[in-house]
Amino acid sequence: MAAEEAIARPVDGPGMHTASAPLPERGEPAERAPHGWRIAGVLLPALFLIAVEALVRGDVLPDNLVPAPSEIARALWQLGGEHLLQHIAQSTLRVAAGFGCGALLAVAVGAAMGLSRRLDALLDPSFQALRAIPSLAWVPVLLLWMGIDEAPKITLVAIGAFFPVHLSVISGIRNVDRKLVELGAVYRLSSWRLFVRILLPAALPHIFTGLRTGLAVSWMFVVAAELIAATRGLGYLLSDGRETGRPDIVFGAIILLGLLGKLTDSAMKTVEAHVLAWRDTTNEGARA
């Protein structure tokens, strides 16, 4: 009894700190982000655009290199709503198709390599070499193999999405707590049930991190993809603005790519929060 009281009693001494507050209960956040900071995070880009507008109007920044945000908005408006939506829709469809194909293949291959050391030793050197190839280096190869239709564009986006997801799946499986695997062995789970019931759920946080990274890379690769004889898309719009000397169109396309990237990342983050609602972490509480 005395030993139990000694263990429960806080210990003070050199290098030891007495807890000033009890640990949060399950679902209770350790620290919440103040509401004002959330509002500031939304307003920060708007304040930046206002500052650029003022600097351009005050002739501090040259308008032929950095157009005023109002001029960018006017240029996008002059493109016409339907015409601009066609560019946005085309890029979005290419990202969705390429990311979907690349992510599915990455999960399958990454899971196989994460579960098999032999397969990982066989394939990892090749994948690491392919991962280092820049996106534009794939363009002439895909043109040669697939022509100028949609196939090479979607394939290039899939290549960009594959490697971040692939690495995250392997890392997630390899970093599963060994005690969980031993628990599966105690219950005599088959290899498939061990993967589905223990390894995959435990690796999901890593996998979602890779999915979000792969989605962001997909938006980067779609610009390179739309250099392949495209007549629609934000990458084409950006290239056309550069060739015609329209910095307002160039910056407009860049802003739209950033907005779409943010919206799709927020959607993926919402899916992650829903799928991983079972987690009991300080981050889960702080998100509220």
C-alpha positions as CSV (number, residue, x, y, z in Angstrom):
1,M,0.0,0.0,0.0
2,A,2.8,2.4,0.8
3,A,4.6,1.5,-2.4
4,E,1.4,2.3,-4.4
5,E,1.1,5.6,-2.6
6,A,4.8,6.4,-3.4
7,I,4.3,5.6,-7.1
8,A,1.2,7.8,-7.3
9,R,2.8,10.7,-5.4
10,P,4.4,13.4,-7.6
11,V,8.2,13.5,-7.3
12,D,10.1,16.7,-7.0
13,G,13.8,17.0,-7.6
14,P,16.5,18.0,-10.0
15,G,15.4,17.5,-13.6
16,M,11.9,16.6,-12.4
17,H,8.8,18.8,-13.0
18,T,5.6,18.5,-11.1
19,A,2.6,18.4,-13.4
20,S,0.7,21.7,-13.2
21,A,-2.5,20.3,-14.7
22,P,-3.9,16.8,-15.1
23,L,-3.6,15.0,-18.4
24,P,-6.6,15.6,-20.7
25,E,-9.3,12.9,-20.8
26,R,-10.1,11.0,-24.0
27,G,-11.5,13.4,-26.5
28,E,-10.5,16.5,-24.5
29,P,-8.1,18.7,-26.4
30,A,-4.7,19.5,-24.8
31,E,-4.8,22.9,-26.4
32,R,-7.2,24.6,-28.7
33,A,-6.2,27.1,-31.5
34,P,-7.8,30.4,-30.6
35,H,-10.7,31.4,-32.9
36,G,-9.0,34.6,-33.7
37,W,-6.0,32.8,-35.1
38,R,-8.3,30.8,-37.4
39,I,-9.8,33.9,-38.7
40,A,-6.4,35.5,-39.2
41,G,-5.3,32.4,-41.2
42,V,-8.2,33.0,-43.6
43,L,-7.6,36.8,-43.8
44,L,-3.8,36.6,-44.3
45,P,-4.0,35.8,-48.1
46,A,-6.5,38.6,-48.6
47,L,-4.3,41.1,-46.7
48,F,-1.4,40.0,-48.9
49,L,-3.4,40.7,-52.1
50,I,-4.4,44.1,-50.7
51,A,-0.8,44.9,-50.0
52,V,0.3,43.9,-53.5
53,E,-2.5,46.0,-55.0
54,A,-1.3,49.0,-53.0
55,L,2.3,48.5,-54.0
56,V,1.5,48.2,-57.7
57,R,-0.9,51.2,-57.7
58,G,1.9,53.2,-55.9
59,D,4.4,52.2,-58.6
60,V,6.6,50.4,-56.1
61,L,6.2,47.2,-58.0
62,P,6.2,47.2,-61.9
63,D,2.8,46.2,-63.2
64,N,4.3,44.6,-66.3
65,L,6.0,42.0,-64.0
66,V,3.6,41.9,-61.0
67,P,0.0,42.7,-62.1
68,A,-2.4,44.1,-59.6
69,P,-4.8,41.6,-58.1
70,S,-7.7,43.7,-59.5
71,E,-6.2,43.3,-63.0
72,I,-5.8,39.6,-62.6
73,A,-9.5,39.4,-61.6
74,R,-10.5,41.5,-64.6
75,A,-8.5,39.3,-66.9
76,L,-10.1,36.1,-65.6
77,W,-13.5,37.8,-65.9
78,Q,-12.8,38.7,-69.5
79,L,-12.1,35.0,-70.3
80,G,-15.8,34.4,-69.6
81,G,-17.3,32.2,-66.9
82,E,-18.0,29.2,-69.2
83,H,-14.6,29.3,-70.9
84,L,-12.8,29.6,-67.6
85,L,-14.9,26.8,-66.1
86,Q,-13.9,24.5,-69.0
87,H,-10.2,25.1,-68.1
88,I,-10.8,24.4,-64.4
89,A,-13.0,21.3,-65.1
90,Q,-10.5,19.8,-67.5
91,S,-7.6,20.2,-65.1
92,T,-9.7,18.8,-62.2
93,L,-10.7,15.7,-64.2
94,R,-7.1,15.0,-65.2
95,V,-6.0,15.3,-61.5
96,A,-8.8,13.1,-60.3
97,A,-8.2,10.4,-62.9
98,G,-4.4,10.5,-62.5
99,F,-4.4,10.7,-58.7
100,G,-6.9,7.9,-58.4
101,C,-5.0,5.5,-60.7
102,G,-1.6,6.4,-59.1
103,A,-2.8,6.3,-55.5
104,L,-4.5,2.9,-56.0
105,L,-1.5,1.4,-57.6
106,A,0.8,2.9,-54.9
107,V,-1.3,1.4,-52.1
108,A,-1.2,-2.0,-53.6
109,V,2.5,-2.0,-54.4
110,G,3.5,-0.3,-51.2
111,A,1.5,-2.8,-49.1
112,A,3.1,-5.7,-50.9
113,M,6.6,-4.2,-50.4
114,G,5.9,-3.3,-46.7
115,L,4.8,-6.9,-46.0
116,S,7.6,-8.6,-47.9
117,R,11.3,-7.7,-47.2
118,R,12.3,-9.7,-50.2
119,L,10.0,-7.8,-52.6
120,D,11.2,-4.5,-51.1
121,A,14.8,-5.4,-51.6
122,L,14.0,-6.3,-55.2
123,L,12.0,-3.3,-56.2
124,D,13.1,-0.4,-53.9
125,P,16.3,0.5,-55.9
126,S,14.3,0.8,-59.2
127,F,11.6,2.9,-57.6
128,Q,14.0,5.2,-55.9
129,A,15.7,5.8,-59.2
130,L,12.4,6.5,-61.0
131,R,11.3,8.8,-58.2
132,A,14.3,11.1,-58.9
133,I,13.2,11.7,-62.6
134,P,11.7,15.2,-63.0
135,S,8.2,15.5,-64.4
136,L,9.2,17.2,-67.6
137,A,11.6,14.4,-68.4
138,W,8.6,12.1,-68.7
139,V,6.9,14.3,-71.3
140,P,8.8,13.2,-74.5
141,V,8.7,9.5,-73.4
142,L,4.9,9.6,-72.9
143,L,4.4,11.5,-76.2
144,L,6.4,8.8,-78.0
145,W,4.6,5.9,-76.3
146,M,1.0,7.2,-76.1
147,G,0.5,10.1,-78.6
148,I,-1.1,13.4,-77.7
149,D,-4.5,12.3,-76.4
150,E,-5.6,12.2,-72.7
151,A,-3.6,9.0,-71.9
152,P,-0.2,10.6,-71.5
153,K,-1.5,13.5,-69.4
154,I,-3.3,11.2,-67.0
155,T,-0.3,8.9,-66.8
156,L,2.0,11.8,-66.0
157,V,-0.3,12.9,-63.1
158,A,-0.5,9.2,-61.9
159,I,3.3,9.0,-61.9
160,G,3.5,12.2,-59.7
161,A,0.9,10.8,-57.3
162,F,2.4,7.3,-57.1
163,F,5.7,7.9,-55.3
164,P,4.5,9.9,-52.2
165,V,1.7,7.5,-51.5
166,H,4.0,4.5,-52.1
167,L,6.5,5.7,-49.6
168,S,3.9,6.5,-47.0
169,V,2.3,3.1,-47.3
170,I,5.6,1.3,-46.8
171,S,6.6,3.6,-43.9
172,G,3.2,3.2,-42.2
173,I,3.3,-0.6,-42.3
174,R,6.9,-0.8,-41.2
175,N,6.2,1.5,-38.2
176,V,3.3,-0.4,-36.8
177,D,3.8,-1.2,-33.1
178,R,5.3,-4.7,-32.8
179,K,3.0,-5.4,-29.8
180,L,0.0,-5.1,-32.1
181,V,1.5,-7.7,-34.5
182,E,2.3,-10.0,-31.5
183,L,-1.3,-9.6,-30.4
184,G,-2.5,-10.7,-33.8
185,A,-0.2,-13.8,-33.5
186,V,-1.7,-14.6,-30.1
187,Y,-5.2,-14.7,-31.7
188,R,-3.7,-16.7,-34.6
189,L,-4.9,-14.3,-37.3
190,S,-4.1,-15.3,-40.9
191,S,-1.8,-13.0,-42.9
192,W,-4.8,-11.4,-44.7
193,R,-6.7,-10.8,-41.5
194,L,-3.6,-9.5,-39.7
195,F,-3.2,-7.0,-42.6
196,V,-6.9,-5.9,-42.6
197,R,-7.5,-5.9,-38.9
198,I,-4.2,-4.6,-37.5
199,L,-1.6,-3.4,-40.0
200,L,-3.8,-1.4,-42.3
201,P,-5.7,0.6,-39.6
202,A,-2.5,1.3,-37.7
203,A,-0.8,2.5,-41.0
204,L,-3.7,4.7,-42.1
205,P,-2.4,8.0,-40.5
206,H,0.8,7.6,-42.6
207,I,-1.2,6.6,-45.6
208,F,-3.4,9.7,-45.4
209,T,-0.3,11.9,-45.1
210,G,1.0,10.4,-48.3
211,L,-2.4,10.8,-50.0
212,R,-2.5,14.5,-49.2
213,T,1.1,14.9,-50.4
214,G,0.4,12.9,-53.6
215,L,-2.7,15.1,-54.3
216,A,-0.7,18.2,-54.0
217,V,2.0,16.8,-56.3
218,S,-0.8,15.8,-58.8
219,W,-1.7,19.5,-59.2
220,M,2.0,20.3,-59.8
221,F,2.3,17.5,-62.4
222,V,-0.9,18.5,-64.2
223,V,0.8,21.7,-65.3
224,A,3.6,19.7,-67.0
225,A,0.9,17.3,-68.4
226,E,-1.0,20.1,-70.0
227,L,2.1,21.1,-72.0
228,I,1.4,17.9,-74.0
229,A,-0.6,19.4,-76.9
230,A,-3.4,20.5,-74.6
231,T,-6.1,23.0,-75.6
232,R,-7.8,23.1,-72.3
233,G,-6.7,23.3,-68.7
234,L,-5.0,25.7,-66.3
235,G,-1.6,24.5,-67.4
236,Y,-2.5,25.4,-70.9
237,L,-3.9,28.8,-69.7
238,L,-0.6,29.5,-67.9
239,S,1.5,28.6,-70.9
240,D,-0.7,30.6,-73.3
241,G,-0.4,33.7,-71.0
242,R,3.4,33.4,-71.0
243,E,3.5,33.1,-74.8
244,T,1.2,36.1,-75.4
245,G,2.9,38.3,-72.8
246,R,-0.1,38.3,-70.4
247,P,1.3,38.2,-66.8
248,D,-2.3,38.8,-65.5
249,I,-3.3,35.5,-67.1
250,V,-0.2,33.7,-65.8
251,F,-0.8,34.9,-62.2
252,G,-4.5,34.1,-62.6
253,A,-3.8,30.5,-63.5
254,I,-1.3,30.2,-60.6
255,I,-3.9,31.6,-58.1
256,L,-6.6,29.2,-59.4
257,L,-4.2,26.2,-59.1
258,G,-3.4,27.2,-55.5
259,L,-7.1,27.6,-54.7
260,L,-8.0,24.2,-56.2
261,G,-5.1,22.6,-54.5
262,K,-6.3,24.0,-51.1
263,L,-9.9,22.9,-51.7
264,T,-9.0,19.4,-52.6
265,D,-6.6,19.1,-49.7
266,S,-9.3,20.3,-47.3
267,A,-11.7,17.6,-48.8
268,M,-9.0,15.0,-48.2
269,K,-8.4,16.3,-44.7
270,T,-12.2,16.0,-44.0
271,V,-12.2,12.4,-45.2
272,E,-9.1,11.7,-43.0
273,A,-10.9,13.1,-40.0
274,H,-13.9,10.9,-40.6
275,V,-12.0,7.7,-41.3
276,L,-9.6,8.2,-38.4
277,A,-12.2,9.4,-35.9
278,W,-11.2,6.5,-33.6
279,R,-7.8,8.1,-32.9
280,D,-7.2,9.4,-29.4
281,T,-4.4,12.0,-29.9
282,T,-3.8,15.5,-28.8
283,N,-4.1,16.6,-32.4
284,E,-7.6,15.2,-32.7
285,G,-8.7,17.2,-29.7
286,A,-6.9,20.4,-30.8
287,R,-8.7,20.2,-34.1
288,A,-12.1,21.0,-32.5
